[in-house]
């Protein structure tokens, strides 16, 4: 990966160069969500796992980038609620 330039002037580096962003979400339909991110965004399987409760999970992203998306399907839990207008910043 190319080196990032040093911040100019008084800019402050908020994250180290080797930081990795992990975005994790539960889902009620792991197969459907995985297919959507693979086909819609072209993300690749980076790995799979079982949660501490034994539920399946997947990690999707692009190898060598500083992020990945993680989805789990908790079988004994209700599907996550959709955010409402009050949950989103304006």
DSSP file (Angstrom, degrees, kcal/mol; ACC not computed):
  #  RESIDUE AA STRUCTURE BP1 BP2  ACC     N-H-->O    O-->H-N    N-H-->O    O-->H-N    TCO  KAPPA ALPHA  PHI   PSI    X-CA   Y-CA   Z-CA
    1    1 A X              0   0    0      0, 0.0     2,-0.0     0, 0.0    64,-0.0   0.000 360.0 360.0 360.0 142.8    0.0    0.0    0.0
    2    2 A X        -     0   0    0      1,-0.1     2,-0.2     0, 0.0     0, 0.0  -0.334 360.0-105.5 -67.0 148.1    1.3    3.5   -0.8
    3    3 A X        -     0   0    0      1,-0.1     2,-0.3    -2,-0.0    -1,-0.1  -0.517  31.7-125.0 -73.0 140.9    2.5    5.7    2.1
    4    4 A X        -     0   0    0     -2,-0.2     3,-0.1     1,-0.1    -1,-0.1  -0.630  28.8-108.8 -83.3 145.5    0.2    8.5    3.2
    5    5 A X        -     0   0    0     -2,-0.3     2,-0.1     1,-0.1    -1,-0.1  -0.364  38.4 -98.1 -69.9 154.6    1.6   12.0    3.2
    6    6 A X        -     0   0    0      1,-0.1    -1,-0.1    -2,-0.0     5,-0.1  -0.430  50.7 -91.3 -66.7 146.7    2.3   13.6    6.6
    7    7 A X        -     0   0    0      4,-0.1     2,-0.2    -2,-0.1    -1,-0.1  -0.329  45.7-122.1 -59.8 142.7   -0.5   16.0    7.7
    8    8 A X    >   -     0   0    0     -3,-0.1     3,-2.0     4,-0.1    -1,-0.1  -0.572  64.1 -23.7 -87.0 149.7    0.2   19.6    6.5
    9    9 A X  T 3  S-     0   0    0      1,-0.3    -2,-0.0    -2,-0.2     0, 0.0  -0.248 129.5 -13.3  58.1-127.3    0.4   22.5    8.9
   10   10 A X  T 3  S+     0   0    0      2,-0.1    -1,-0.3    -2,-0.0    -2,-0.1   0.278  94.1 135.0 -94.9  10.4   -1.4   22.0   12.2
   11   11 A X    <   -     0   0    0     -3,-2.0     2,-0.4     1,-0.1    -4,-0.1  -0.280  45.7-143.2 -60.1 145.4   -3.4   18.9   11.1
   12   12 A X        -     0   0    0      0, 0.0     2,-0.6     0, 0.0    -4,-0.1  -0.933  11.8-125.1-114.8 133.3   -3.3   16.1   13.7
   13   13 A X        -     0   0    0     -2,-0.4     3,-0.1     1,-0.2     4,-0.0  -0.680  25.6-175.2 -76.7 117.9   -3.2   12.5   12.7
   14   14 A X        +     0   0    0     -2,-0.6     2,-0.4     1,-0.1    -1,-0.2   0.732  66.8  36.5 -88.0 -24.5   -6.2   10.9   14.5
   15   15 A X  S    S-     0   0    0      4,-0.0    -1,-0.1     2,-0.0     4,-0.0  -0.973  86.7-111.1-129.6 143.3   -5.5    7.3   13.5
   16   16 A X    >   -     0   0    0     -2,-0.4     3,-1.8     1,-0.1    -2,-0.1  -0.314  34.3-110.7 -66.0 157.4   -2.2    5.4   13.3
   17   17 A X  T 3  S+     0   0    0      1,-0.3    -1,-0.1   -13,-0.0    -2,-0.0   0.794 117.5  50.7 -60.2 -29.6   -1.2    4.4    9.8
   18   18 A X  T 3  S+     0   0    0      2,-0.1    -1,-0.3    48,-0.0    -2,-0.1   0.154  81.4 135.4 -97.8  19.9   -1.8    0.7   10.6
   19   19 A X    <   -     0   0    0     -3,-1.8     2,-0.4     1,-0.0    -4,-0.0  -0.296  39.8-154.9 -65.5 152.1   -5.3    1.2   12.0
   20   20 A X        -     0   0    0      2,-0.0     2,-0.5    47,-0.0    47,-0.2  -0.995   5.6-143.7-133.3 127.0   -8.0   -1.2   10.9
   21   21 A X  E     -a   67   0A   0     45,-3.1    47,-1.9    -2,-0.4     2,-0.5  -0.797  15.0-170.6 -93.4 125.0  -11.7   -0.4   10.8
   22   22 A X  E     -a   68   0A   0     -2,-0.5     2,-0.6    45,-0.2    47,-0.2  -0.974   3.2-170.3-116.7 121.7  -14.1   -3.2   11.8
   23   23 A X  E     -a   69   0A   0     45,-2.1    47,-3.2    -2,-0.5     2,-0.4  -0.961  11.3-172.3-112.7 117.2  -17.8   -2.7   11.2
   24   24 A X  E     +a   70   0A   0     -2,-0.6     2,-0.3    45,-0.2    47,-0.2  -0.911   9.2 168.3-117.2 137.0  -19.9   -5.4   12.8
   25   25 A X  E     -a   71   0A   0     45,-2.4    47,-1.6    -2,-0.4     2,-0.2  -0.999  28.9-129.0-143.4 141.1  -23.7   -6.0   12.5
   26   26 A X  E     -a   72   0A   0     -2,-0.3     2,-0.3    45,-0.2    47,-0.2  -0.572  29.4-170.5 -80.9 156.1  -26.1   -8.8   13.4
   27   27 A X        -     0   0    0     45,-2.5    47,-0.3    -2,-0.2     3,-0.3  -0.987  31.5-142.9-144.8 154.0  -28.4  -10.0   10.7
   28   28 A X  S    S+     0   0    0     -2,-0.3     2,-0.3     1,-0.2    45,-0.1   0.630 101.1  40.0 -87.3 -16.3  -31.4  -12.3   10.5
   29   29 A X     >  +     0   0    0      1,-0.1     4,-2.3     2,-0.1    -1,-0.2  -0.724  62.6 174.2-137.9  84.7  -30.4  -13.6    7.0
   30   30 A X  H  > S+     0   0    0     -2,-0.3     4,-2.6    -3,-0.3     5,-0.2   0.879  80.4  51.9 -60.9 -42.1  -26.6  -14.1    6.8
   31   31 A X  H  > S+     0   0    0      2,-0.2     4,-2.4     1,-0.2    -1,-0.2   0.919 111.3  46.5 -62.7 -44.1  -26.7  -15.8    3.4
   32   32 A X  H  > S+     0   0    0      2,-0.2     4,-2.2     1,-0.2    -2,-0.2   0.916 114.7  46.3 -66.1 -43.9  -28.7  -12.9    1.8
   33   33 A X  H  X S+     0   0    0     -4,-2.3     4,-2.3     2,-0.2     5,-0.2   0.920 113.0  50.1 -64.9 -43.9  -26.6  -10.2    3.3
   34   34 A X  H  X S+     0   0    0     -4,-2.6     4,-2.3    -5,-0.2    -2,-0.2   0.929 111.4  48.4 -60.9 -45.9  -23.3  -12.0    2.3
   35   35 A X  H  X S+     0   0    0     -4,-2.4     4,-2.9    -5,-0.2     5,-0.4   0.901 109.9  53.0 -61.0 -41.7  -24.6  -12.4   -1.2
   36   36 A X  H  X>S+     0   0    0     -4,-2.2     4,-2.8     1,-0.2     5,-0.5   0.928 112.5  42.9 -62.1 -46.0  -25.6   -8.7   -1.4
   37   37 A X  H  X5S+     0   0    0     -4,-2.3     6,-1.9     3,-0.2     4,-1.0   0.849 116.5  48.4 -72.1 -32.6  -22.2   -7.4   -0.3
   38   38 A X  H  X5S+     0   0    0     -4,-2.3     4,-0.9    -5,-0.2    -2,-0.2   0.971 124.1  29.3 -67.0 -54.1  -20.3   -9.9   -2.5
   39   39 A X  H  <5S+     0   0    0     -4,-2.9    -2,-0.2    -5,-0.2    -3,-0.2   0.875 125.9  43.7 -77.2 -38.5  -22.3   -9.2   -5.7
   40   40 A X  H  <5S+     0   0    0     -4,-2.8    -3,-0.2    -5,-0.4    -1,-0.1   0.888 132.2  17.4 -77.0 -40.3  -23.3   -5.6   -5.1
   41   41 A X  H  <<S-     0   0    0     -4,-1.0    -3,-0.2    -5,-0.5    -2,-0.2   0.478  97.8-120.9-112.0  -5.2  -20.0   -4.2   -3.8
   42   42 A X     <  +     0   0    0     -4,-0.9    -4,-0.2    -5,-0.3    -3,-0.2   0.752  52.7 163.5  72.6  22.9  -17.6   -6.9   -5.0
   43   43 A X        -     0   0    0     -6,-1.9     2,-0.3    19,-0.1    -1,-0.2  -0.410  27.4-137.1 -73.9 153.9  -16.3   -7.7   -1.5
   44   44 A X  E     -B   61   0A   0     17,-3.5    17,-2.1    -2,-0.1     2,-0.5  -0.741  23.0 -97.6-109.6 156.9  -14.5  -10.9   -0.9
   45   45 A X  E     +B   60   0A   0     -2,-0.3    15,-0.2    15,-0.2     3,-0.1  -0.617  37.6 175.6 -70.1 123.1  -14.7  -13.5    1.9
   46   46 A X  E     -     0   0A   0     13,-3.3     2,-0.3    -2,-0.5    14,-0.2   0.611  61.7 -43.1-101.2 -18.6  -11.9  -12.7    4.3
   47   47 A X  E     -B   59   0A   0     12,-1.2    12,-2.7     2,-0.0    -1,-0.4  -0.925  46.8-132.0 169.3 168.4  -12.9  -15.3    6.9
   48   48 A X  E     +B   58   0A   0     -2,-0.3     2,-0.3    10,-0.2    10,-0.2  -0.932  24.8 168.0-138.8 163.9  -15.7  -17.0    8.8
   49   49 A X  E     -B   57   0A   0      8,-2.1     8,-2.0    -2,-0.3     2,-0.4  -0.938  32.9-110.8-160.6 174.7  -16.2  -17.9   12.4
   50   50 A X  E     -B   56   0A   0     -2,-0.3     6,-0.2     6,-0.2     5,-0.1  -0.983  34.5-126.7-118.8 135.9  -18.6  -19.1   15.1
   51   51 A X    >   -     0   0    0      4,-3.3     3,-2.1    -2,-0.4     6,-0.1  -0.144  37.7 -92.4 -70.5 174.8  -19.6  -16.7   17.8
   52   52 A X  T 3  S+     0   0    0      1,-0.3    -1,-0.1     2,-0.1    -2,-0.0   0.736 131.8  52.0 -62.6 -21.0  -19.3  -17.6   21.5
   53   53 A X  T 3  S-     0   0    0      2,-0.1    -1,-0.3     0, 0.0    -2,-0.0   0.393 124.0-105.5 -92.9   1.3  -22.8  -18.9   21.3
   54   54 A X  S <  S+     0   0    0     -3,-2.1     2,-0.2     1,-0.3    -2,-0.1   0.516  72.5 142.6  89.3   5.4  -22.0  -21.0   18.2
   55   55 A X        -     0   0    0      1,-0.1    -4,-3.3    -5,-0.1    -1,-0.3  -0.539  53.4-106.8 -80.7 146.9  -23.8  -18.8   15.7
   56   56 A X  E     +B   50   0A   0     17,-0.4    17,-2.1    -6,-0.2     2,-0.3  -0.335  38.7 178.8 -73.5 153.4  -22.1  -18.3   12.3
   57   57 A X  E     -BC  49  72A   0     -8,-2.0    -8,-2.1    15,-0.2     2,-0.3  -0.986  11.4-157.2-149.4 156.6  -20.4  -15.2   11.2
   58   58 A X  E     -BC  48  71A   0     13,-2.4    13,-2.4    -2,-0.3     2,-0.5  -0.959   9.2-147.0-133.9 152.9  -18.5  -13.9    8.1
   59   59 A X  E     -BC  47  70A   0    -12,-2.7   -13,-3.3    -2,-0.3   -12,-1.2  -0.990  21.8-174.9-118.8 126.6  -15.9  -11.2    7.4
   60   60 A X  E     +BC  45  69A   0      9,-3.1     9,-3.2    -2,-0.5     2,-0.3  -0.923  25.3 100.5-122.6 145.3  -16.1   -9.4    4.1
   61   61 A X  E     -B   44   0A   0    -17,-2.1   -17,-3.5    -2,-0.4     2,-0.5  -0.963  69.1 -67.5 175.5-159.8  -13.8   -6.8    2.5
   62   62 A X    >   -     0   0    0      5,-0.4     3,-1.8    -2,-0.3     5,-0.3  -0.991  54.8-109.7-120.9 122.3  -11.0   -6.4    0.1
   63   63 A X  T 3  S+     0   0    0     -2,-0.5     3,-0.1     1,-0.2     5,-0.0  -0.160 100.5  22.2 -52.1 138.6   -7.6   -7.9    1.0
   64   64 A X  T 3  S+     0   0    0      1,-0.3    -1,-0.2     3,-0.0     2,-0.2   0.407  96.4 114.6  86.6  -2.5   -5.0   -5.4    1.9
   65   65 A X  S <  S-     0   0    0     -3,-1.8    -1,-0.3     2,-0.2     0, 0.0  -0.533  75.6-113.9 -95.7 168.5   -7.3   -2.6    2.8
   66   66 A X  S    S+     0   0    0     -2,-0.2   -45,-3.1    -3,-0.1     2,-0.3  -0.053  87.7  53.1 -93.6  32.2   -7.8   -1.1    6.3
   67   67 A X  E     -a   21   0A   0     -5,-0.3    -5,-0.4   -47,-0.2     2,-0.3  -0.988  50.8-176.3-154.6 161.2  -11.3   -2.3    6.9
   68   68 A X  E     -a   22   0A   0    -47,-1.9   -45,-2.1    -2,-0.3     2,-0.4  -0.957  22.3-130.5-155.3 155.2  -13.7   -5.2    6.9
   69   69 A X  E     -aC  23  60A   0     -9,-3.2    -9,-3.1    -2,-0.3     2,-0.4  -0.854  22.1-161.5-102.5 139.8  -17.4   -5.8    7.5
   70   70 A X  E     -aC  24  59A   0    -47,-3.2   -45,-2.4    -2,-0.4     2,-0.4  -0.987   6.8-173.9-127.6 129.7  -18.4   -8.5    9.9
   71   71 A X  E     -aC  25  58A   0    -13,-2.4   -13,-2.4    -2,-0.4     2,-0.3  -0.972   0.3-173.7-125.2 137.4  -21.9  -10.0   10.0
   72   72 A X  E     -aC  26  57A   0    -47,-1.6   -45,-2.5    -2,-0.4     2,-0.5  -0.927  15.8-148.5-125.5 153.6  -23.3  -12.5   12.6
   73   73 A X        -     0   0    0    -17,-2.1     2,-1.0    -2,-0.3   -17,-0.4  -0.894   9.7-162.1-123.3  99.1  -26.5  -14.4   12.7
   74   74 A X    >   -     0   0    0     -2,-0.5     3,-1.2   -47,-0.3    -2,-0.0  -0.720   4.2-163.6 -84.1 106.3  -27.7  -15.0   16.2
   75   75 A X  T 3  S+     0   0    0     -2,-1.0    -1,-0.2     1,-0.3     4,-0.1   0.823  83.8  46.0 -63.1 -36.0  -30.2  -17.8   15.8
   76   76 A X  T 3  S+     0   0    0     -3,-0.1     2,-0.3     2,-0.1    -1,-0.3   0.415 101.0  80.9 -91.4   2.9  -31.9  -17.4   19.2
   77   77 A X  S <  S-     0   0    0     -3,-1.2     3,-0.1     1,-0.1     2,-0.0  -0.800  85.5-108.0-108.2 149.6  -32.2  -13.6   19.1
   78   78 A X        -     0   0    0     -2,-0.3    -4,-0.1     1,-0.1     3,-0.1  -0.357  51.3 -85.3 -66.9 156.2  -34.9  -11.6   17.3
   79   79 A X        -     0   0    0      1,-0.1    -1,-0.1    -4,-0.1   -52,-0.1  -0.288  56.7 -92.1 -59.3 148.5  -33.7   -9.8   14.1
   80   80 A X        -     0   0    0      1,-0.1    -1,-0.1    -3,-0.1     2,-0.1  -0.319  44.1-109.9 -63.4 144.5  -32.2   -6.4   14.9
   81   81 A X        -     0   0    0     -3,-0.1     2,-0.2     1,-0.1    -1,-0.1  -0.436  31.3-109.9 -72.4 147.2  -34.5   -3.4   14.8
   82   82 A X        -     0   0    0     -2,-0.1    -1,-0.1     1,-0.1     2,-0.0  -0.567  40.4-103.8 -73.3 139.9  -34.2   -1.0   11.9
   83   83 A X        -     0   0    0     -2,-0.2     2,-0.2     1,-0.1    -1,-0.1  -0.345  36.2-143.9 -62.0 144.9  -32.9    2.4   13.1
   84   84 A X    >>  -     0   0    0     -3,-0.1     3,-1.7     1,-0.0     4,-0.7  -0.542  31.8 -91.7-102.6 176.2  -35.5    5.1   13.3
   85   85 A X  G >4 S+     0   0    0      1,-0.3     3,-0.7     2,-0.2    -2,-0.1   0.809 123.9  59.7 -57.5 -31.9  -35.2    8.8   12.5
   86   86 A X  G 34 S+     0   0    0      1,-0.2    -1,-0.3     4,-0.0     4,-0.1   0.716  99.4  57.9 -71.7 -19.6  -34.2    9.6   16.1
   87   87 A X  G <4 S+     0   0    0     -3,-1.7     2,-0.4     2,-0.1    -1,-0.2   0.702  92.7  80.2 -82.1 -20.3  -31.2    7.3   15.9
   88   88 A X  S << S-     0   0    0     -4,-0.7     2,-0.1    -3,-0.7     0, 0.0  -0.698  83.2-118.9 -94.2 136.6  -29.6    9.1   13.0
   89   89 A X              0   0    0     -2,-0.4    -2,-0.1     1,-0.1    -1,-0.1  -0.391 360.0 360.0 -67.2 151.1  -27.6   12.2   13.4
   90   90 A X              0   0    0     -4,-0.1    -1,-0.1    -2,-0.1    -2,-0.0   0.460 360.0 360.0 -81.7 360.0  -28.9   15.2   11.5
